[in-house]
Amino acid sequence: MTAEGHLLFSVASLVLAHQLEITPEIAQGDWLHMLPGVLLASLLPDIDHPSSTLGRLFRFISIPIARLCGHRGFTHSLLALLVGVTLFQTEIPSDWPIPTDFVHAMIIGYISHLIADMLTPAGIPLLWPLRIRFCFPILRGKERKKGERFIAVLVVVIAIILPQHINFSFTHYFDKLQFNKLSFDKLPIDKLQNFYK
């Protein structure tokens, strides 16, 4: 997918994530924080290609990654996403004023890039270092640019016509998985102690 396609698809994905209220930060986030986050991260996986938009700006990072992993290698995997999120949470100083909605939007942008590249015939190694490539080759041929724009518009239209009562928040589902906490004051501790004597 082209850089333009990734940018359009990332904004469309953010609109959809906002409508679905994926996280409270995305649902109530400031668009002035979220748009730069999603746009930046939508180009980030292509840092492994020295001719890409970010690759040309950061050749000192892009060239070594390209030599080690090649294009659409490590940076186009779930492992890269996990490593990036972990490094961001552990290595960024806590006193840096980085808004949480910006970070959540970056994750949406990165995921949107992976999904968009799966729509091309080349696909991506989502489970890298396994060589299995995931693809749904919808975008192919000379009309690919028009296809990219059409998909981005389609995602926005779907987001707009979604019913408002749908709750797709991940936190909503995690809340349902909580187990009943044991009430320790009701346990017969003295009987248990006698049992082990």
Phi, psi and omega per residue, in radians:
M1 nan 2.574 -3.134
T2 -1.337 2.876 3.105
A3 -1.045 -0.726 3.110
E4 -1.047 -0.767 3.126
G5 -1.062 -0.734 3.130
H6 -1.129 -0.729 3.139
L7 -1.110 -0.807 3.138
L8 -1.109 -0.793 -3.102
F9 -1.154 -0.592 3.137
S10 -1.181 -0.714 3.115
V11 -1.162 -0.717 3.097
A12 -1.081 -0.708 3.117
S13 -1.132 -0.661 3.113
L14 -1.151 -0.732 3.097
V15 -1.051 -0.767 3.123
L16 -1.130 -0.783 3.124
A17 -1.083 -0.645 3.103
H18 -1.141 -0.787 3.132
Q19 -1.130 -0.664 3.134
L20 -1.409 -0.121 -3.128
E21 0.905 0.927 -3.105
I22 -0.926 -0.790 3.039
T23 -2.365 2.741 3.085
P24 -1.034 -0.585 -3.139
E25 -1.144 -0.667 3.110
I26 -1.301 -0.686 -3.108
A27 -1.121 -0.689 -3.055
Q28 -1.942 0.188 -3.035
G29 -1.224 2.824 3.099
D30 -1.514 2.159 -3.101
W31 -1.086 -0.458 3.105
L32 -1.226 -0.365 3.024
H33 -1.563 -0.764 -2.975
M34 -1.267 -0.678 -3.112
L35 -1.081 -0.846 3.088
P36 -1.073 -0.657 3.139
G37 -1.097 -0.817 -3.099
V38 -1.224 -0.657 -3.134
L39 -1.182 -0.762 3.127
L40 -1.080 -0.861 -3.073
A41 -1.237 -0.394 3.131
S42 -1.209 -0.359 3.104
L43 -1.742 -0.224 -3.008
L44 -1.061 -0.736 -3.124
P45 -1.038 -0.453 -3.137
D46 -1.425 0.200 3.022
I47 -1.082 -0.295 3.130
D48 -1.416 0.089 3.133
H49 -2.161 1.904 -3.072
P50 -1.025 -0.318 3.136
S51 -1.645 -0.022 3.129
S52 -1.299 3.004 -3.120
T53 -1.011 -0.927 3.128
L54 -1.303 -0.524 3.122
G55 -1.090 -0.645 3.106
R56 -1.238 -0.584 3.140
L57 -1.326 -0.618 -3.065
F58 -2.151 1.062 -3.089
R59 -1.094 -0.545 -3.130
F60 -1.158 -0.352 3.038
I61 -1.684 -0.739 -3.016
S62 -1.128 -0.797 -3.068
I63 -1.102 -0.826 3.102
P64 -1.090 -0.670 3.124
I65 -1.147 -0.729 3.131
A66 -1.088 -0.689 3.139
R67 -1.229 -0.648 -3.117
L68 -1.313 -0.803 -2.960
C69 -2.056 -0.290 -3.072
G70 1.330 2.986 3.118
H71 -1.321 2.486 -3.065
R72 0.971 0.860 3.054
G73 -1.955 -2.082 -3.082
F74 -0.951 -0.776 -3.050
T75 -1.172 -0.229 3.122
H76 -1.842 0.658 -3.101
S77 -2.261 2.864 3.060
L78 -1.173 -0.528 3.111
L79 -1.082 -0.736 3.113
A80 -1.093 -0.726 3.113
L81 -1.073 -0.792 3.136
L82 -1.110 -0.777 3.116
V83 -1.090 -0.759 3.141
G84 -1.073 -0.807 3.133
V85 -1.110 -0.749 -3.137
T86 -1.108 -0.813 3.128
L87 -1.096 -0.697 -3.136
F88 -1.085 -0.719 -3.097
Q89 -1.316 -0.531 -3.053
T90 -1.701 -0.523 -3.018
E91 -1.732 -0.358 3.121
I92 -1.378 2.170 3.138
P93 -1.015 2.461 -3.063
S94 -1.164 -0.359 -3.135
D95 -1.501 -0.021 3.056
W96 -1.301 2.297 -3.074
P97 -1.433 1.146 3.120
I98 -1.720 2.027 -3.093
P99 -1.147 2.520 -3.136
T100 -1.118 -0.637 3.133
D101 -1.155 -0.508 3.050
F102 -1.119 -0.771 -3.134
V103 -1.138 -0.786 3.127
H104 -1.095 -0.664 3.108
A105 -1.170 -0.610 3.081
M106 -1.088 -0.714 3.117
I107 -1.105 -0.747 3.085
I108 -1.045 -0.763 -3.135
G109 -1.092 -0.735 3.139
Y110 -1.132 -0.813 3.138
I111 -1.102 -0.668 3.137
S112 -1.095 -0.624 3.099
H113 -1.114 -0.782 -3.131
L114 -1.087 -0.777 3.137
I115 -1.109 -0.758 -3.121
A116 -1.085 -0.720 3.134
D117 -1.245 -0.387 3.058
M118 -1.239 -0.313 -3.132
L119 -1.434 -0.015 3.116
T120 -1.775 2.759 -3.118
P121 -1.038 -0.539 -3.116
A122 -1.215 -0.545 -3.136
G123 1.139 -2.970 3.136
I124 -2.439 2.677 3.076
P125 -1.491 1.290 -3.024
L126 -0.968 -0.588 -3.108
L127 -1.813 0.541 3.117
W128 -0.846 2.400 0.280
P129 -1.467 0.035 3.018
L130 -1.124 2.503 -3.044
R131 -1.496 0.030 -3.141
I132 -1.111 2.244 3.119
R133 -1.858 2.332 -3.140
F134 -1.761 2.229 3.095
C135 -2.703 2.558 2.984
F136 -2.204 1.450 -2.906
P137 -1.206 1.299 3.103
I138 -1.467 -0.667 -3.083
L139 -1.646 1.914 3.117
R140 -2.645 2.783 3.051
G141 1.406 -2.943 -3.048
K142 -1.245 -0.432 -3.086
E143 -1.561 0.307 -3.041
R144 -1.075 -0.681 -3.113
K145 -1.101 -0.716 3.093
K146 -1.145 -0.670 3.102
G147 -1.083 -0.723 3.111
E148 -1.048 -0.795 -3.141
R149 -1.147 -0.723 3.141
F150 -1.069 -0.769 -3.132
I151 -1.113 -0.735 3.129
A152 -1.077 -0.782 3.124
V153 -1.129 -0.713 3.134
L154 -1.053 -0.738 3.125
V155 -1.105 -0.724 3.113
V156 -1.123 -0.758 3.128
V157 -1.076 -0.764 3.098
I158 -1.057 -0.738 3.131
A159 -1.087 -0.676 -3.096
I160 -1.239 -0.675 -3.070
I161 -1.535 -0.030 3.102
L162 -1.083 2.431 3.053
P163 -1.102 2.535 -3.069
Q164 -1.268 -0.325 -3.053
H165 -1.497 -0.020 3.127
I166 -1.237 2.271 3.101
N167 -2.005 1.884 -3.112
F168 -1.992 0.320 -3.098
S169 -1.146 2.314 3.101
F170 -1.122 -0.605 -3.131
T171 -1.142 -0.550 3.107
H172 -1.064 -0.745 -3.122
Y173 -1.304 -0.590 3.094
F174 -1.180 -0.593 3.097
D175 -1.082 -0.625 -3.141
K176 -1.209 -0.395 -3.094
L177 -1.488 -0.090 -3.116
Q178 -1.129 2.374 3.112
F179 -1.558 2.642 3.091
N180 -1.101 2.250 -3.134
K181 -1.335 2.441 3.117
L182 -1.258 2.418 3.081
S183 -1.633 1.826 -3.017
F184 -1.219 -0.411 3.129
D185 -1.267 -0.282 -3.140
K186 -1.653 -0.160 -3.136
L187 -1.291 2.453 3.105
P188 -1.361 1.275 -3.059
I189 -1.050 -0.720 -3.103
D190 -1.106 -0.645 3.123
K191 -1.192 -0.660 3.112
L192 -1.152 -0.680 3.135
Q193 -1.145 -0.706 3.116
N194 -1.139 -0.602 -3.133
F195 -1.098 -0.670 -3.085
Y196 -1.548 0.023 3.092
K197 -1.376 nan nan
